[in-house]
Amino acid sequence: MNSIWTLLAAPAPAVPAVPATGAPWWGVALGTAAGALITGGFLIWSKYREQKAALDLAKVQAHLDVSKWHRTERRTSYANCLISYEKFRDMVAAFTRVIPWQPVPQALTAEQEVELTRLLVKLEKRFEDSYEKCQVVRLEGPPALAHTAKSMALAADSFRAAAKDQAQAAKDLLSTQDERGRERQRAWDHAVTEMDAFLEEFIGLVQQTVAVD
């Protein structure tokens, strides 16, 4: 009898609580999954943005590196052209020391013959080197420098022709006082003047270009 009353007095078993929203269990699961998906998508997007930013930065750095390399190459081409052209222009003084400029032609000595032949060979080599360096500058630019480099090459070619003409005249004992002799002298002087003028113009343009770079 006591056992029956004990059972009757015991509290009823607890009933699982139902969510306040009344949503079924699968709705809750879907909500949880959607939240996880959104969170995962945000993380993926954030990672993508980080990677894109790093890639953009790498592209900018690569562009700066290429620009720096190109500026260095241009400056090197300018310097090479300047040095080569000045070496070619030094041939003016070298020929002047060997070729007799007296009004009355005098036969060259054996030493003068040898030296003049050596100078003609050097003239060709230095012209070829200078011409090549000028062409590089013509390709590199900018336009004003390219134009001046072309003028320098043409002036150097004119001097080469004038020097060879004067050397041959000295070997052949041709007069320096007749019209042909004065014409040779004018061609020589004009070529030398142009080389000096264009070289100074080139130096000024290089200084302006390098300052901008």
ZALOMI-177034 format. One record per residue (C-alpha): x negated, y negated, z; residue in three letters. Coordinates in steps of 0.02 Angstrom, whole numbers, padded with zeros to 5 digits, always signed. Layout:
N
XYZALA/...
% end
This chain:
213
+00000+00000+00000MET/-00140-00117+00043ASN/-00224-00077-00124SER/-00070-00128-00222ILE/-00059-00294-00130TRP/-00242-00323-00156THR/-00223-00300-00344LEU/-00071-00414-00349LEU/-00165-00550-00254ALA/-00319-00546-00370ALA/-00335-00693-00495PRO/-00288-00660-00675ALA/-00433-00633-00799PRO/-00497-00794-00882ALA/-00438-00825-01060VAL/-00569-00892-01183PRO/-00546-01076-01212ALA/-00485-01130-01384VAL/-00577-01279-01463PRO/-00484-01442-01441ALA/-00481-01470-01627THR/-00397-01308-01657GLY/-00523-01272-01798ALA/-00554-01089-01833PRO/-00726-01016-01800TRP/-00770-01014-01985TRP/-00737-01202-01996GLY/-00860-01233-01857VAL/-00987-01123-01946ALA/-00964-01217-02108LEU/-00986-01382-02019GLY/-01146-01322-01940THR/-01211-01258-02108ALA/-01167-01424-02192ALA/-01261-01519-02059GLY/-01412-01408-02082ALA/-01402-01431-02270LEU/-01395-01619-02256ILE/-01541-01620-02136THR/-01641-01507-02250GLY/-01601-01615-02401GLY/-01658-01770-02310PHE/-01822-01686-02264LEU/-01849-01631-02445ILE/-01811-01808-02508TRP/-01930-01883-02380SER/-02066-01762-02435LYS/-02034-01805-02617TYR/-02048-01990-02579ARG/-02212-01963-02488GLU/-02283-01861-02631GLN/-02225-01989-02760LYS/-02302-02131-02660ALA/-02466-02036-02651ALA/-02459-02002-02838LEU/-02423-02185-02878ASP/-02567-02237-02768LEU/-02681-02113-02856ALA/-02627-02183-03026LYS/-02663-02361-02970VAL/-02834-02310-02904GLN/-02872-02217-03065ALA/-02825-02371-03167HIS/-02937-02480-03058LEU/-03080-02356-03078ASP/-03060-02354-03267VAL/-03051-02544-03273SER/-03207-02558-03167LYS/-03298-02433-03278TRP/-03244-02528-03433HIS/-03304-02694-03363ARG/-03471-02614-03321THR/-03484-02542-03497GLU/-03444-02711-03575ARG/-03572-02802-03469ARG/-03701-02670-03514THR/-03663-02692-03699SER/-03682-02881-03681TYR/-03848-02864-03592ALA/-03913-02738-03719ASN/-03864-02851-03863CYS/-03945-03003-03783LEU/-04109-02914-03746ILE/-04118-02832-03917SER/-04080-02995-04007TYR/-04211-03093-03910GLU/-04340-02960-03953LYS/-04294-02980-04136PHE/-04306-03169-04122ARG/-04482-03149-04051ASP/-04531-03092-04226MET/-04524-03274-04281VAL/-04677-03319-04178ALA/-04764-03156-04226ALA/-04747-03190-04413PHE/-04795-03373-04391THR/-04961-03321-04315ARG/-05004-03206-04460VAL/-04935-03291-04616ILE/-05043-03436-04677PRO/-04942-03597-04689TRP/-05075-03704-04774GLN/-05022-03804-04927PRO/-05153-03712-05029VAL/-05128-03523-05019PRO/-05273-03425-04949GLN/-05305-03241-04968ALA/-05260-03137-04817LEU/-05400-03056-04722THR/-05402-02868-04701ALA/-05344-02890-04522GLU/-05202-03004-04577GLN/-05149-02878-04708GLU/-05141-02739-04578VAL/-05051-02848-04451GLU/-04926-02910-04578LEU/-04885-02732-04631THR/-04863-02683-04450ARG/-04749-02831-04419LEU/-04640-02786-04568LEU/-04614-02612-04498VAL/-04574-02682-04326LYS/-04457-02808-04406LEU/-04351-02670-04482GLU/-04344-02569-04321LYS/-04295-02718-04215ARG/-04167-02775-04342PHE/-04084-02603-04344GLU/-04079-02598-04154ASP/-04012-02776-04140SER/-03883-02747-04276TYR/-03820-02591-04187GLU/-03804-02682-04021LYS/-03710-02825-04104CYS/-03587-02701-04180GLN/-03553-02628-04007VAL/-03508-02801-03943VAL/-03397-02827-04094ARG/-03300-02672-04043LEU/-03296-02715-03857GLU/-03241-02896-03881GLY/-03159-03007-03830PRO/-03127-03088-04000PRO/-03235-03243-03974ALA/-03385-03137-03923LEU/-03352-03016-04066ALA/-03355-03160-04190HIS/-03517-03229-04120THR/-03598-03057-04121ALA/-03555-03043-04306LYS/-03633-03214-04339SER/-03788-03161-04244MET/-03807-03005-04350ALA/-03788-03105-04510LEU/-03916-03234-04454ALA/-04037-03094-04408ALA/-04014-03018-04579ASP/-04051-03187-04660SER/-04210-03204-04559PHE/-04263-03027-04604ARG/-04246-03071-04788ALA/-04338-03237-04766ALA/-04480-03155-04668ALA/-04503-03020-04799LYS/-04501-03152-04936ASP/-04631-03258-04847GLN/-04741-03107-04813ALA/-04738-03055-04995GLN/-04776-03233-05050ALA/-04926-03237-04933ALA/-04990-03073-05005LYS/-04966-03137-05183ASP/-05047-03306-05144LEU/-04891-03400-05201LEU/-04887-03587-05175SER/-04792-03660-05029THR/-04776-03830-05114GLN/-04676-03790-05270ASP/-04486-03780-05273GLU/-04487-03593-05243ARG/-04603-03615-05094GLY/-04493-03751-05021ARG/-04341-03641-05048GLU/-04422-03500-04951ARG/-04462-03622-04811GLN/-04283-03687-04804ARG/-04215-03509-04796ALA/-04336-03470-04654TRP/-04294-03628-04556ASP/-04107-03606-04581HIS/-04110-03426-04521ALA/-04213-03470-04367VAL/-04097-03616-04324THR/-03942-03507-04341GLU/-04015-03367-04234MET/-04055-03490-04095ASP/-03884-03574-04104ALA/-03784-03413-04107PHE/-03887-03337-03967LEU/-03852-03486-03854GLU/-03668-03476-03900GLU/-03668-03291-03860PHE/-03747-03320-03689ILE/-03617-03452-03646GLY/-03472-03340-03696LEU/-03542-03194-03599VAL/-03555-03301-03442GLN/-03373-03354-03461GLN/-03314-03176-03493THR/-03409-03102-03347VAL/-03345-03239-03231ALA/-03165-03193-03276VAL/-03199-03007-03251ASP/
% end
